[in-house]
């Protein structure tokens, strides 16, 4: 197995492998062969020559390994490591390459039904290898093992992760397979050995508080979140309630489109968010004139990130409802995921999103209208209490 130690070595590896294959195999670029002689126009020949010169070293190294390395090499594993090193060389913790197995796990997770342990968590801002447990799904393997909200995950199967989606993939796996979760509680390190089970976790939960106030929790934004939220909101609108509380605390984000569409349900005609790519191209997302007439308050905290901040920023700057809690995480960038031909995938940071007024959110976060800190050991949810007071 090849080990990549220098990130510079792997710059543009994907293009290298493809281009080298084209040149060495004589495929593509409109080549024509007559009587054993291949003809190509000058422009294409020059392009081929430049590519061959630029990536000659990679081809040479691969050939040396194949022909002279003492032990057999798993070529698929070798190339997976090359692709991972390429993306890692960007120095962006939000960009990643996923092999076929990892891509399958991630796709299942985004669908809302998967084999896992039932932990909802968010990445620590201070230490990206630590993950704060915000919620444990009832009757899940994690719940049965005694893992609780407030615990901090430090490792999965003995390995630390700084990429939140990679630790998600590590916790998920084949139904009935085992996984070891290391976590910290009140300074004490604990270990739980879990058997993965089928997790069916709606990303939206709804209830009524004191027969007067609606409460909708959005734990994440996945493919089904928009529909679940719409159904919950419609039920609230049909009740004689004073208002609804929308809880985004601990919501680390997910599918941006879901957050934008939920903002559309809550806001009259207005700008929801703006995205800007590397070329400065701007895309503006607007809401239409139709929206709920219910009064609402939104709860956020330091673990509300990404799509949660799109929604929170849109509501704050369009005066849709009061924000209560603490300053949000500050992840104002969007990743685009592309499934490759062999069913592996690449996730790249491709855009920055801005607030409706064009303010940068990345590494800054959103400050609520009412800053209310929640003491760790408090038995009273002070943020929820404040939200209820604003609906009276």
C-alpha positions as CSV (number, residue, x, y, z in Angstrom):
1,X,0.0,0.0,0.0
2,X,1.4,3.4,-1.0
3,X,1.7,6.0,1.7
4,X,1.3,9.7,0.7
5,X,3.3,11.9,3.0
6,X,3.5,15.2,1.1
7,X,0.3,16.9,0.0
8,X,2.0,18.7,-2.9
9,X,2.8,15.4,-4.6
10,X,-0.9,14.7,-5.2
11,X,-2.0,18.0,-6.7
12,X,-4.3,17.3,-9.7
13,X,-4.0,13.5,-9.4
14,X,-7.4,12.7,-10.8
15,X,-6.7,14.6,-13.9
16,X,-3.3,12.9,-14.1
17,X,-4.7,9.4,-14.0
18,X,-7.3,10.1,-16.6
19,X,-5.0,12.0,-18.9
20,X,-2.2,9.4,-18.6
21,X,-4.5,6.6,-19.5
22,X,-5.7,8.5,-22.6
23,X,-2.2,9.1,-23.8
24,X,-0.7,5.7,-23.1
25,X,-3.7,3.9,-24.5
26,X,-4.2,6.2,-27.5
27,X,-7.8,6.8,-26.7
28,X,-9.8,10.0,-27.3
29,X,-8.9,13.4,-28.7
30,X,-10.4,12.4,-32.0
31,X,-7.5,10.1,-33.0
32,X,-7.6,8.4,-36.4
33,X,-5.5,5.4,-37.4
34,X,-4.6,4.4,-40.9
35,X,-2.3,1.5,-41.7
36,X,-0.8,1.5,-38.2
37,X,-0.2,5.2,-38.2
38,X,-2.2,7.5,-35.9
39,X,-3.0,11.0,-37.0
40,X,-3.9,13.8,-34.7
41,X,-4.1,17.6,-35.4
42,X,-1.5,19.9,-34.1
43,X,-3.6,21.4,-31.3
44,X,-4.5,18.1,-29.9
45,X,-0.9,16.8,-30.2
46,X,0.4,19.9,-28.3
47,X,-2.2,19.3,-25.6
48,X,-1.2,15.7,-25.3
49,X,2.5,16.6,-25.1
50,X,1.9,19.1,-22.3
51,X,-0.2,16.6,-20.3
52,X,2.4,13.8,-20.8
53,X,5.2,16.2,-19.7
54,X,3.3,17.4,-16.7
55,X,2.3,14.0,-15.3
56,X,5.4,12.0,-16.4
57,X,6.6,11.6,-12.8
58,X,3.3,10.1,-11.6
59,X,3.3,7.5,-14.4
60,X,6.9,6.7,-13.7
61,X,6.3,6.1,-10.0
62,X,3.2,4.0,-10.7
63,X,5.2,1.9,-13.2
64,X,8.1,1.4,-10.7
65,X,5.7,0.3,-8.0
66,X,3.9,-2.1,-10.3
67,X,7.1,-3.6,-11.8
68,X,9.6,-3.6,-8.9
69,X,7.8,-3.3,-5.5
70,X,8.5,-6.5,-3.5
71,X,4.9,-7.1,-2.3
72,X,1.6,-7.2,-4.1
73,X,-0.4,-4.0,-4.0
74,X,-4.2,-3.7,-3.9
75,X,-4.6,-1.2,-6.7
76,X,-8.1,-0.1,-5.7
77,X,-7.0,0.7,-2.2
78,X,-3.9,2.4,-3.5
79,X,-5.8,4.7,-5.8
80,X,-8.4,5.4,-3.1
81,X,-5.6,6.7,-0.9
82,X,-4.3,8.8,-3.8
83,X,-7.7,10.3,-4.4
84,X,-8.2,11.0,-0.6
85,X,-4.8,12.6,-0.4
86,X,-5.6,14.8,-3.4
87,X,-8.7,16.2,-1.7
88,X,-7.0,16.4,1.7
89,X,-4.2,18.5,0.2
90,X,-6.8,21.3,-0.1
91,X,-6.6,21.7,3.7
92,X,-10.5,22.0,3.8
93,X,-12.1,19.9,6.4
94,X,-15.4,20.1,4.7
95,X,-14.1,18.6,1.3
96,X,-13.6,14.9,1.0
97,X,-13.3,11.9,-1.3
98,X,-15.5,8.9,-0.5
99,X,-14.9,5.4,-1.9
100,X,-17.8,3.3,-3.0
101,X,-18.6,1.8,0.4
102,X,-18.4,5.2,2.1
103,X,-20.6,6.8,-0.5
104,X,-23.3,4.1,0.0
105,X,-23.3,4.8,3.7
106,X,-23.5,8.6,3.2
107,X,-26.4,8.2,0.7
108,X,-28.3,6.0,3.1
109,X,-27.8,8.5,5.9
110,X,-29.2,11.4,3.8
111,X,-32.2,9.3,2.9
112,X,-33.3,9.2,6.6
113,X,-33.2,5.4,7.1
114,X,-30.0,3.6,7.7
115,X,-28.2,1.0,9.9
116,X,-26.5,2.8,12.7
117,X,-26.5,3.4,16.5
118,X,-28.9,6.4,16.9
119,X,-26.8,9.3,18.0
120,X,-27.4,12.9,16.8
121,X,-24.3,15.0,17.4
122,X,-22.5,18.2,16.3
123,X,-18.8,18.9,15.9
124,X,-17.0,20.8,18.5
125,X,-15.8,24.2,17.3
126,X,-12.8,24.2,19.8
127,X,-11.7,20.7,18.9
128,X,-12.9,19.2,15.6
129,X,-12.1,15.6,16.8
130,X,-14.8,15.9,19.5
131,X,-18.5,15.6,18.9
132,X,-21.2,16.8,21.2
133,X,-24.2,14.4,21.6
134,X,-27.3,16.6,21.2
135,X,-29.9,13.8,21.2
136,X,-30.1,10.0,21.4
137,X,-32.8,8.4,19.4
138,X,-35.2,6.5,21.7
139,X,-34.8,2.7,21.8
140,X,-31.7,2.9,19.6
141,X,-28.5,0.9,20.3
142,X,-27.0,4.0,21.8
143,X,-30.0,4.6,24.0
144,X,-29.9,1.0,25.2
145,X,-26.1,1.4,26.0
146,X,-26.8,4.4,28.2
147,X,-25.2,7.1,26.0
148,X,-26.9,10.4,26.8
149,X,-27.3,14.0,25.4
150,X,-24.3,16.0,26.7
151,X,-21.8,13.2,26.3
152,X,-18.8,13.9,24.0
153,X,-17.8,11.3,21.3
154,X,-14.0,11.1,21.1
155,X,-13.4,8.0,18.9
156,X,-15.1,5.3,16.9
157,X,-13.4,1.9,16.9
158,X,-10.4,3.6,18.4
159,X,-10.0,6.2,15.6
160,X,-10.4,9.9,15.9
161,X,-12.2,11.9,13.1
162,X,-11.9,15.6,12.2
163,X,-14.4,15.2,9.3
164,X,-18.0,15.1,10.6
165,X,-19.3,13.1,7.6
166,X,-16.5,10.5,7.9
167,X,-17.4,9.8,11.6
168,X,-21.1,9.5,10.4
169,X,-20.0,6.9,7.9
170,X,-17.9,5.1,10.6
171,X,-20.9,4.9,12.9
172,X,-23.1,3.5,10.2
173,X,-22.5,0.1,8.6
174,X,-24.1,-3.3,8.0
175,X,-27.1,-4.2,10.0
176,X,-26.1,-6.3,13.0
177,X,-22.4,-5.4,12.8
178,X,-20.5,-4.1,15.8
179,X,-18.9,-0.8,16.6
180,X,-17.1,0.6,19.6
181,X,-17.8,4.2,20.6
182,X,-15.6,6.0,23.0
183,X,-17.1,9.0,24.8
184,X,-16.5,11.4,27.6
185,X,-18.9,12.3,30.4
186,X,-18.0,14.8,33.2
187,X,-14.3,14.3,32.4
188,X,-14.5,10.4,32.6
189,X,-13.7,8.3,29.5
190,X,-16.2,5.6,28.8
191,X,-16.6,2.9,26.1
192,X,-19.8,1.4,24.6
193,X,-19.8,-1.7,22.4
194,X,-22.9,-1.4,20.1
195,X,-24.6,-3.5,17.6
196,X,-25.9,-1.5,14.7
197,X,-29.6,-1.5,14.2
198,X,-32.1,0.0,11.7
199,X,-32.6,3.6,12.5
200,X,-35.7,5.4,11.3
201,X,-35.4,8.9,12.6
202,X,-37.7,11.6,11.4
203,X,-35.8,14.9,11.2
204,X,-38.9,16.8,12.4
205,X,-40.7,16.3,15.7
206,X,-43.8,18.3,16.8
207,X,-45.8,18.7,20.0
208,X,-47.9,21.2,21.8
209,X,-46.8,22.8,25.1
210,X,-49.3,23.7,27.8
211,X,-52.1,23.5,25.1
212,X,-51.1,27.0,23.9
213,X,-47.8,26.8,22.1
214,X,-46.7,24.7,19.2
215,X,-43.2,23.2,19.2
216,X,-41.4,21.9,16.1
217,X,-37.9,20.4,16.5
218,X,-35.8,20.2,13.3
219,X,-32.9,17.9,14.2
220,X,-31.3,17.9,10.7
221,X,-32.0,18.8,7.1
222,X,-32.4,15.7,4.8
223,X,-34.5,14.8,1.8
224,X,-37.6,14.3,3.9
225,X,-37.3,17.3,6.2
226,X,-39.2,19.8,4.1
227,X,-42.3,17.6,3.8
228,X,-42.2,16.7,7.5
229,X,-42.0,20.3,8.5
230,X,-44.8,21.4,6.2
231,X,-47.1,18.7,7.7
232,X,-46.2,19.7,11.2
233,X,-46.8,23.4,10.5
234,X,-50.1,22.7,8.9
235,X,-51.3,20.8,12.0
236,X,-50.2,23.7,14.2
237,X,-52.1,26.2,12.0
238,X,-55.3,24.2,12.4
239,X,-55.1,24.4,16.2
240,X,-56.0,27.5,18.3
241,X,-52.5,28.2,19.4
242,X,-50.7,31.5,20.3
243,X,-47.7,30.6,18.2
244,X,-45.1,28.1,17.4
245,X,-41.5,27.5,18.5
246,X,-39.0,26.2,15.9
247,X,-36.0,24.5,17.6
248,X,-32.8,24.5,15.5
249,X,-30.5,23.9,18.5
250,X,-27.9,21.2,17.8
251,X,-28.9,21.0,14.1
252,X,-25.6,20.8,12.2
253,X,-27.3,21.3,8.8
254,X,-27.7,19.1,5.8
255,X,-29.5,19.6,2.5
256,X,-29.5,23.4,1.8
257,X,-32.6,23.2,-0.4
258,X,-34.6,21.9,2.5
259,X,-33.7,24.9,4.6
260,X,-34.4,27.3,1.8
261,X,-37.9,25.8,1.2
262,X,-38.8,25.9,4.9
263,X,-37.8,29.6,4.9
264,X,-40.2,30.1,2.0
265,X,-43.0,28.7,4.1
266,X,-42.2,31.1,7.0
267,X,-41.5,34.3,5.1
268,X,-43.5,36.6,2.8
269,X,-41.8,37.7,-0.5
270,X,-38.2,38.3,0.4
271,X,-34.6,37.3,-0.2
272,X,-33.8,34.1,1.7
273,X,-30.1,33.8,1.0
274,X,-27.4,34.4,-1.7
275,X,-24.7,32.1,-2.9
276,X,-21.4,33.1,-4.5
277,X,-19.0,30.8,-6.3
278,X,-15.2,31.1,-7.0
279,X,-15.9,33.2,-10.1
280,X,-18.0,35.7,-8.2
281,X,-21.2,34.4,-9.8
282,X,-24.1,35.2,-7.5
283,X,-27.4,33.3,-7.1
284,X,-30.3,34.8,-5.2
285,X,-33.0,32.7,-3.6
286,X,-36.3,34.3,-2.9
287,X,-39.5,33.4,-1.1
288,X,-42.9,34.0,-2.7
289,X,-45.8,35.9,-1.1
290,X,-47.4,32.9,0.6
291,X,-46.4,32.1,4.1
292,X,-47.7,31.1,7.5
293,X,-49.7,33.6,9.5
294,X,-48.6,32.1,12.8
295,X,-46.4,34.0,15.1
296,X,-43.1,32.0,15.7
297,X,-39.8,32.1,17.6
298,X,-36.7,30.3,16.6
299,X,-34.2,28.7,19.0
300,X,-30.5,28.4,18.1
301,X,-27.2,27.7,19.8
302,X,-23.5,27.2,19.0
303,X,-24.2,23.9,17.4
304,X,-26.7,25.3,14.9
305,X,-24.8,25.3,11.7
306,X,-24.9,25.5,7.9
307,X,-28.4,25.0,6.6
308,X,-29.7,26.0,10.1
309,X,-27.9,29.3,9.7
310,X,-29.4,29.9,6.2
311,X,-32.8,29.5,7.8
312,X,-32.0,31.5,10.9
313,X,-30.3,34.3,8.9
314,X,-33.3,34.6,6.6
315,X,-35.7,34.9,9.4
316,X,-33.7,37.4,11.4
317,X,-32.9,39.8,8.5
318,X,-36.5,39.7,7.2
319,X,-38.1,40.2,10.7
320,X,-39.9,36.9,10.4
321,X,-39.6,35.9,14.0
322,X,-37.3,36.4,17.0
323,X,-34.2,34.4,17.4
324,X,-33.5,33.2,20.9
325,X,-30.4,31.4,22.3
326,X,-26.7,31.8,21.7
327,X,-24.5,32.7,18.7
328,X,-24.6,30.0,15.9
329,X,-21.7,27.9,14.7
330,X,-20.6,30.0,11.7
331,X,-20.4,27.6,8.8
332,X,-21.3,29.7,5.8
333,X,-20.1,27.5,3.0
334,X,-21.8,24.9,0.8
335,X,-20.5,21.6,-0.4
336,X,-21.5,20.0,-3.6
337,X,-21.4,16.2,-3.8
338,X,-20.9,14.5,-7.1
339,X,-21.3,10.7,-7.6
340,X,-18.6,9.5,-10.0
341,X,-18.9,6.8,-12.6
342,X,-17.7,4.0,-10.3
343,X,-20.2,5.1,-7.6
344,X,-17.5,6.7,-5.5
345,X,-17.9,10.4,-4.8
346,X,-16.3,13.7,-4.1
347,X,-17.6,16.4,-1.9
348,X,-16.1,19.9,-2.5
349,X,-16.7,23.3,-1.0
350,X,-18.0,25.2,-4.1
351,X,-19.9,28.2,-2.8
352,X,-20.3,30.6,0.1
353,X,-23.7,31.6,1.2
354,X,-24.5,35.1,2.5
355,X,-27.4,36.5,4.6
356,X,-30.2,38.3,2.7
357,X,-28.4,41.6,3.3
358,X,-25.2,40.1,1.9
359,X,-23.4,39.6,5.3
360,X,-20.8,36.8,5.6
361,X,-21.7,34.1,8.0
362,X,-18.6,31.8,7.7
363,X,-16.5,31.8,10.8
364,X,-18.8,34.6,12.2
365,X,-22.1,33.0,13.0
366,X,-25.5,34.7,13.7
367,X,-26.2,36.5,17.0
368,X,-29.8,36.0,18.2
369,X,-32.1,38.8,18.9
370,X,-32.3,37.6,22.5
371,X,-29.1,36.1,23.8
372,X,-30.0,33.5,26.5
373,X,-27.3,31.1,27.8
374,X,-28.3,27.7,28.9
375,X,-26.4,26.5,32.0
376,X,-25.2,22.9,31.4
377,X,-26.7,21.4,34.6
378,X,-29.9,23.5,34.7
379,X,-33.1,21.6,34.9
380,X,-35.0,24.4,33.3
381,X,-34.7,25.1,29.6
382,X,-34.2,28.9,29.9
383,X,-34.1,29.4,26.1
384,X,-37.4,27.6,25.6
385,X,-38.9,29.6,28.5
386,X,-37.8,32.9,26.9
387,X,-39.3,31.8,23.6
388,X,-42.6,31.0,25.2
389,X,-42.7,34.4,26.9
390,X,-42.3,36.1,23.5
391,X,-45.4,34.3,22.2
392,X,-47.6,35.3,25.1
